[in-house]
Structures are given as structure tokens and as C-alpha cells.
Amino acid sequence: MSSPNPARKYRLATEMVHGGATRSAWGETSEALILTSGFVYDRAETAEARFKNEEPGFQYSRFGNPTVSMFEERMALLEGAPAARAMATGMAAVFAALFCQLRAGDHVVAARAMFGSCRFIVEDLLPRYGIQSTLVDGKNIDAWRAALKPNTKILFFETPSNPTLELVDVAAVASLAREIDARVVVDNVFATPFGQRPMELGADVVVYSATKHIDGQGRCLGGVVLGREKFIIDELLPFIRNTGPSLSPFNAWVLLKGLETFPIRVEQQARSAARLADAIAGMPRISRVIYPGRADFAQAELAARQMRNKGTLVAFDIDADKAGCFRFMNALRIVKISNNLGDAKSLVTHPATTTHFRLTPEARAELGIGGGTVRLSVGLEDVDDLVEDVANALTAI
Ligand SMILES: *Cc1c(COP(=O)(O)O)cnc(C)c1O
């Protein structure tokens, strides 16, 4: 199997159906699931040539597999990135993207509004290995500037953030990073590669949990790191090759099929999210609705500037305590209670008692997470049913 060049030849939807596909000798229509750990060589000379990188071909699925490669090629096309490598989970991707380029003595600046496990890596894990870290208010560009040190190597953030959808100005942070020769790593899960292209805005590395919109149907875990060819080949590849966070070919195959429907799913989900956000804003007992596409969004100008669509997540505050909020969630019939997101099924989370319960009340307050805050990941159901489900459940408070 040969590796096509990831430069996009056709429009996005076409590339998501055909891009990166290579066929086996059988000429299958649907991409082959090559479920194998290793590969055999016709001759000992071939094995030698492959290990010396003098001949293309696969050796062992920890560092390369045809089904995984097809997924990586298609992801590179989706992101418009020169190169991609897939990993077993989103967290494996975040961990590898950071640790493959950091060493003791380096310093990392990160936005504090961040997925819990990412925050654990930055706050707890990095310092254990002699890498200092500083958390800042990602919305405030002066805070980023003030946190930089001569040894700052990476600026890391999510935008929009979980769960209150705070934005970081990617271009502004990237230009700060360039001044000191640091790199920008963006966790782009909430925006999706359809909604925002961090590399076009100056980021060096983009990371995804493919578990979310890329699978999009709640089936399997996966992660992806995208960046320039040199970074992927020289820094990331040796790290993952020798530490082993590889994506299973089976999961790669599921994710590859997920990409075929990715553009229509995410576009529809974002359209429904915008509709639902507006409908919720007009409902009783709602004190705040957060959606980057709304005119009352605190960073609406930045959202318009850096996001193509405004995402599939909506957050809102119910004018109720935790118990009232739970009565609302328990009364939902279509929307399911789950901490996952990006699924075809609409999912609701109470961040204060689940994803963010480990934070102190002060840290939660800093992020705008209260007892009445709810995060809703909008799925593929008919949006009118979702509007009615939320309206009915609010009467249960
Ligand atoms: C889910 C998620 C992750 C982690 O991904 P897994 O696939 O669950 O390991 C990282 N960052 C963000 C923003 C996420 O939503």
C-alpha cells in the first residue's frame, strides 16, 4: 500500500469519503481492516531494508499499520495539516504531544480552563519531571504575556474550553510564542477540525480526542496529533514508537468510517446547537446561556474571527440549586446523562459534581461553574424534540 500525499485535491466532504484510502489486492470498496500485529517479509533483505528505512512498508503495528495510516492520512486532510499520528486515546495524544518535546528545565504555560486530565498533566505530572508550569486565565492575553519566561517551551490550551466555552485568541497567543521561539499546542476537541483550524491561526501542534466528534457515535476511544512533518517524524514518532500508545487497527477502522459522515454530522449538530441555545435562552428559570454563536456571548467578536462554525456544545445556568438541577437532568427523556460529548445522542453533564468535582469551589467559580451549570452536547436528534425535552424537564425543577 502506498501513502498518498495529504495535500487536499478535492473539497472536504469528498476527501472525508475517499481521502487516504488505499486498497489491498482484493479491491474492496470499504477500507480494509488490517487486524494484524506484525508483517511478513518475502526475504531477509526486505526486512533489513525496511528497518533501515531504505524501503517503504510496514513492520509492526506499534509504529505503523495500513488501517491506522489511512485514518491518519484522512485526518491530515481534514485538518489541512502536513502530517498526523493516531493514538489510543485523546489523553495519550495530549501526553505524547507534550512529553515528546519537553525536557527537565523547560517551562509550560497553559490556560486554566481545561479538560481535567489535561490539567492533571500540566499541574501535577510535568513538575514531577522537572518541568515547571504556570496556569493563566486563557482569555487574557496580558496574563499569557506576563507568564512567559526565557525557558518557556510550550503554550497549551483548549478553545472553546470545557465546560463554559471560554475562548483563547489563537493568533494572539501564537504571535507571543513566536517572539520567544516557543510552540503552541491546541486541544481542538470542542471546536472540531470543521469549526476551527488552529494551524492556520499560527499554532504548531493540534491535538484531538477522536473519541468525540470524529467517531461521533460513541463507540471507541482514539486520539490524534497533527503538525508539521518534521515535528511528527523527528519528535513525535520516536516517542510513540518506543513508548507504545498505539491506536488499535480496529478502532482506527471505526474512526475512519466515522470521518465519512463527519462533515454532515458536525454541521447538523452545530446548527441544532445554535437553535437549541436560542430556544433555551427564552425558557423560564434559565439565568445564562453560553454558546459562541450567540450575540450575547462574551467573546462573540473573537468567535466570529476564529471559528467557522460555533460548535456542538451549549452550556447554561439553571436558576436552581444542585438538587433542582438534578431534578431537571433526571426529567430529560431524550437527552441522556453522560460525561461524553460529540455523540449522535444528545448528552448532558453536571460539571460541578462530575468532570470538575475535584476542583476547589474557588477554582470552579473562577471557571464560571456553579451548582446550576449544565453542559449539553447536542446530537443528531430532531432539534424540535430536543427543545421540547429541555422545556418539559425544566418544569420538573
Ligand atoms: C475527551 C477529551 C480529552 C481526552 O480524550 P480521551 O479520548 O477521553 O482520552 C481531552 N481533551 C478534551 C477537550 C476532551 O474533551
PDBQT file of the ligand as one rigid body, heavy atoms in Angstrom, charges set to zero:
ROOT
HETATM    1  C1  LIG A 401     -12.329  13.934  25.980  1.00  0.00    +0.000 C 
HETATM    2  C2  LIG A 401     -11.299  14.977  25.948  1.00  0.00    +0.000 A 
HETATM    3  C3  LIG A 401      -9.949  14.643  26.100  1.00  0.00    +0.000 A 
HETATM    4  C4  LIG A 401      -9.478  13.237  26.372  1.00  0.00    +0.000 C 
HETATM    5  O1  LIG A 401      -9.817  12.344  25.373  1.00  0.00    +0.000 OA
HETATM    6  P1  LIG A 401      -9.978  10.750  25.621  1.00  0.00    +0.000 P 
HETATM    7  O2  LIG A 401     -10.203  10.203  24.267  1.00  0.00    +0.000 OA
HETATM    8  O3  LIG A 401     -11.155  10.596  26.546  1.00  0.00    +0.000 OA
HETATM    9  O4  LIG A 401      -8.731  10.278  26.267  1.00  0.00    +0.000 OA
HETATM   10  C5  LIG A 401      -9.020  15.672  26.035  1.00  0.00    +0.000 A 
HETATM   11  N1  LIG A 401      -9.401  16.957  25.838  1.00  0.00    +0.000 NA
HETATM   12  C6  LIG A 401     -10.702  17.308  25.699  1.00  0.00    +0.000 A 
HETATM   13  C7  LIG A 401     -11.051  18.725  25.487  1.00  0.00    +0.000 C 
HETATM   14  C8  LIG A 401     -11.687  16.325  25.739  1.00  0.00    +0.000 A 
HETATM   15  O5  LIG A 401     -12.971  16.680  25.612  1.00  0.00    +0.000 OA
ENDROOT
TORSDOF 0
